[in-house]
Amino acid sequence: MTAHAARVAGITVRDYYTDGAAMARSQLVAQEAYGIDFISFFSEVGLVAEALGSRFDYPDDDLPLLAKPKWPDLSSLDDAVVDPSSDGRLRVYLDAVAYAYEARGDTVPILAYVPAPFTTAQQLVDQESFLLGLLTEPERVSDLLAYATRSVIRFCRAIVGAGGLPILVDPLASGSVISAEHYVSSHCLSKPR
């Protein structure tokens, strides 16, 4: 259901992904309209990367679009982790989960889709630099994945605390973007530190 719920509730997609109460109300309206047996919160795969410093544009009636990654290449990584209570739009998700949990309790699963570390990492640096780095700078890619992993874990814990079930999504790790061999080798090197 995700952002289609905005249309069902009669609000803009931008209002949906920038206001936790609006996101939750949209999902509750859609759940009732379609008889869905769960609630699912998702906007786009840049959510954690934005909270870490990548810049996104917010169209009125479409999902956020990556405007500028945090870093141009793999040479400038830092050790910051997200604060889900205040960084980027992570609070929007947490507010939506808490609102839905208050409304539905444990009667239906409340799912919050979270961009996995690989997808998050690709949104933190220039995508070409990231993909080439898998071949030429695997240790730096490993460091970037560890960086992303720490923040994804922290966000997932906050979702659980708000009453939701985090579901990791990793579309930028699909076979049309990267080989299975490179995906496995990059994750084997990466450990959250």
C-alpha positions as CSV (number, residue, x, y, z in Angstrom):
1,M,0.0,0.0,0.0
2,T,2.7,2.5,1.0
3,A,2.4,5.9,-0.6
4,H,-0.7,5.0,-2.5
5,A,-2.4,5.5,0.8
6,A,-2.0,9.3,0.4
7,R,-4.2,9.2,-2.7
8,V,-6.8,7.1,-0.8
9,A,-6.8,9.7,2.0
10,G,-6.9,12.6,-0.4
11,I,-3.6,14.2,0.6
12,T,-0.4,14.9,-1.4
13,V,2.4,12.4,-1.5
14,R,4.6,15.1,-0.1
15,D,2.3,15.6,2.9
16,Y,2.4,11.8,3.4
17,Y,6.2,11.5,3.6
18,T,6.8,14.7,5.7
19,D,4.1,14.3,8.4
20,G,3.9,11.2,10.6
21,A,0.3,11.8,11.7
22,A,-0.7,12.3,8.0
23,M,1.2,9.1,7.0
24,A,-0.5,7.1,9.8
25,R,-4.0,8.5,9.1
26,S,-3.5,7.7,5.4
27,Q,-2.6,4.1,6.2
28,L,-5.5,3.7,8.5
29,V,-7.9,5.0,5.9
30,A,-6.4,2.7,3.2
31,Q,-6.5,-0.3,5.6
32,E,-10.2,0.2,6.2
33,A,-11.0,0.9,2.5
34,Y,-9.2,-2.2,1.2
35,G,-9.6,-4.5,4.1
36,I,-5.8,-5.0,4.5
37,D,-4.6,-7.1,7.4
38,F,-1.5,-5.0,8.1
39,I,-0.2,-1.4,8.0
40,S,2.9,-0.6,6.0
41,F,5.0,2.5,6.2
42,F,7.3,3.3,3.3
43,S,8.2,6.3,1.2
44,E,11.6,5.8,-0.5
45,V,14.9,4.1,-0.1
46,G,16.8,7.3,0.7
47,L,15.3,7.8,4.1
48,V,18.4,6.8,6.2
49,A,20.9,8.4,3.8
50,E,19.0,11.7,4.0
51,A,19.2,11.5,7.8
52,L,23.0,11.0,7.5
53,G,23.5,14.0,5.3
54,S,22.5,13.3,1.7
55,R,20.2,15.9,0.2
56,F,16.8,15.1,-1.4
57,D,14.4,17.2,-3.3
58,Y,10.7,17.0,-2.3
59,P,8.3,17.1,-5.2
60,D,4.7,18.0,-4.3
61,D,3.1,14.8,-5.7
62,D,6.0,12.3,-6.0
63,L,8.5,10.6,-3.7
64,P,11.7,12.3,-2.6
65,L,14.6,12.3,-5.2
66,L,18.3,12.2,-4.4
67,A,19.7,15.6,-5.3
68,K,23.2,15.3,-3.8
69,P,24.8,12.5,-1.9
70,K,26.6,13.3,1.3
71,W,30.1,12.6,-0.3
72,P,31.3,12.8,-3.9
73,D,33.5,9.7,-3.4
74,L,34.7,7.2,-0.9
75,S,37.6,9.3,0.5
76,S,35.8,11.4,3.1
77,L,33.8,9.0,5.4
78,D,33.1,9.9,9.0
79,D,31.7,8.0,12.0
80,A,28.4,9.8,12.7
81,V,25.3,7.7,13.3
82,V,21.7,8.8,13.0
83,D,19.6,10.0,15.9
84,P,16.2,8.6,14.9
85,S,14.4,11.0,17.2
86,S,15.7,14.1,15.3
87,D,17.6,13.4,12.1
88,G,16.0,13.8,8.7
89,R,12.6,12.3,8.3
90,L,13.2,9.3,10.5
91,R,11.0,11.0,13.2
92,V,8.1,11.0,10.6
93,Y,8.3,7.2,10.5
94,L,8.5,6.9,14.2
95,D,5.5,9.2,14.7
96,A,3.5,7.3,12.1
97,V,4.3,3.9,13.8
98,A,3.4,5.2,17.2
99,Y,0.2,6.8,15.9
100,A,-0.8,3.5,14.2
101,Y,0.1,1.5,17.2
102,E,-2.0,3.7,19.4
103,A,-4.9,3.3,17.0
104,R,-4.6,-0.5,16.3
105,G,-2.5,-1.8,19.1
106,D,-1.5,-5.4,18.5
107,T,-4.4,-6.2,16.3
108,V,-2.5,-5.9,13.0
109,P,1.2,-5.9,12.2
110,I,2.6,-2.4,11.8
111,L,5.4,-2.7,9.2
112,A,8.0,0.0,8.6
113,Y,10.2,-0.6,5.5
114,V,13.8,0.4,6.1
115,P,16.4,0.8,3.4
116,A,19.1,-1.8,4.1
117,P,22.8,-0.8,4.5
118,F,23.8,-1.6,0.9
119,T,21.0,0.6,-0.5
120,T,21.7,3.3,2.1
121,A,25.4,3.3,1.3
122,Q,24.7,3.8,-2.4
123,Q,22.7,6.9,-1.6
124,L,25.6,8.4,0.5
125,V,28.2,8.7,-2.2
126,D,28.2,9.3,-5.9
127,Q,26.7,6.0,-7.3
128,E,29.4,5.5,-9.9
129,S,32.1,5.9,-7.2
130,F,30.4,3.4,-5.0
131,L,30.0,0.8,-7.7
132,L,33.5,1.2,-9.0
133,G,34.7,1.1,-5.4
134,L,33.4,-2.4,-5.1
135,L,36.2,-3.4,-7.5
136,T,38.9,-0.8,-6.7
137,E,38.4,0.2,-3.0
138,P,36.7,-2.7,-1.3
139,E,38.0,-1.7,2.1
140,R,36.5,1.8,1.8
141,V,33.2,0.3,0.6
142,S,33.3,-2.0,3.6
143,D,33.8,1.0,5.9
144,L,30.9,2.8,4.3
145,L,28.7,-0.3,4.7
146,A,29.6,-0.6,8.4
147,Y,28.7,3.1,8.7
148,A,25.3,2.6,7.1
149,T,24.7,-0.6,9.1
150,R,25.2,1.2,12.4
151,S,22.5,3.8,11.5
152,V,20.1,1.2,10.1
153,I,20.3,-0.9,13.3
154,R,19.7,2.2,15.4
155,F,16.7,3.2,13.3
156,C,15.3,-0.4,13.4
157,R,15.6,-0.4,17.2
158,A,13.7,2.9,17.4
159,I,10.9,1.4,15.2
160,V,10.5,-1.6,17.5
161,G,10.4,0.8,20.4
162,A,7.5,2.7,18.7
163,G,5.5,-0.5,18.2
164,G,6.5,-1.4,14.6
165,L,8.2,-4.2,12.8
166,P,11.2,-3.1,10.7
167,I,11.4,-4.8,7.3
168,L,14.7,-4.3,5.4
169,V,14.5,-3.5,1.7
170,D,17.5,-3.5,-0.5
171,P,16.5,-2.7,-4.1
172,L,19.9,-1.2,-5.1
173,A,21.4,-4.6,-4.4
174,S,19.4,-6.2,-7.1
175,G,20.9,-8.4,-9.8
176,S,20.3,-5.6,-12.3
177,V,22.7,-3.3,-10.3
178,I,25.3,-5.6,-8.8
179,S,26.4,-9.2,-9.1
180,A,25.6,-11.6,-6.3
181,E,29.3,-12.2,-5.9
182,H,30.0,-8.5,-5.3
183,Y,27.1,-8.2,-2.9
184,V,28.2,-11.2,-0.8
185,S,31.9,-10.1,-0.8
186,S,31.0,-6.5,0.2
187,H,28.9,-7.7,3.1
188,C,31.5,-10.3,4.2
189,L,34.0,-7.4,4.7
190,S,31.5,-5.2,6.5
191,K,30.9,-5.4,10.2
192,P,29.2,-2.7,12.3
193,R,31.8,-1.1,14.5
